[in-house]
Amino acid sequence: MTKEEALRLAKIDASKIIHDEKEEYDDCVVFGTYNDEQIDMYDNGDNFVIGLGIGRKMYRVYKDSGKVEEFKIIVA
């Protein structure tokens, strides 16, 4: 599965991402702005994790099944 396919499964339009390539390295495969919110995406081997916005809406997309899990990071 490509990062573009994972974004599509998470219902994120990859064509609307404004990339900041200098921040994209190692396991961070996407970093930039999407609909005026920060977006970052990491390749964790068997899945991609996508973080979106200040409220940190998070998606985990499994490469083998295409299953998408939505979760939030709670900061105390």
DALIN-V934581 format. One record per residue. N is the residue number from 1. SS is DSSP state (hx for helix, st for strand, lp for the rest). PHI is phi in radians with two decimals (999 if undefined). Layout:
n ss phi
N SS PHI
N SS PHI
This chain:
n ss phi
1 lp 999
2 lp -1.60
3 hx -1.13
4 hx -1.14
5 hx -1.14
6 hx -1.12
7 hx -1.08
8 hx -1.08
9 hx -1.10
10 lp -1.49
11 lp 1.10
12 lp -2.00
13 lp -1.41
14 hx -1.03
15 hx -1.23
16 hx -1.67
17 st -1.48
18 st -1.68
19 st -1.41
20 lp -2.02
21 hx -1.03
22 hx -1.16
23 hx -1.65
24 lp -1.62
25 lp -2.74
26 lp 0.86
27 lp -1.52
28 st -1.50
29 st -1.70
30 st -2.48
31 st -2.57
32 st 2.93
33 st -2.18
34 st -2.38
35 lp 0.87
36 lp 1.14
37 st -2.20
38 st -1.20
39 st -2.28
40 st -2.47
41 st -2.48
42 st -2.12
43 st -1.69
44 lp -1.77
45 lp 1.58
46 lp -1.61
47 st -2.67
48 st -1.90
49 st -2.03
50 st -2.04
51 st -1.94
52 st -2.41
53 lp 1.41
54 lp -1.15
55 lp -1.27
56 lp 0.93
57 st -1.18
58 st -2.09
59 st -2.28
60 st -2.02
61 st -2.02
62 st -1.40
63 lp -1.16
64 lp -1.33
65 lp -1.87
66 lp 1.38
67 lp -1.12
68 st -2.02
69 st -1.97
70 st -1.83
71 st -2.63
72 st -2.14
73 lp -1.64
74 lp -1.73
75 lp -1.84
76 lp -1.49
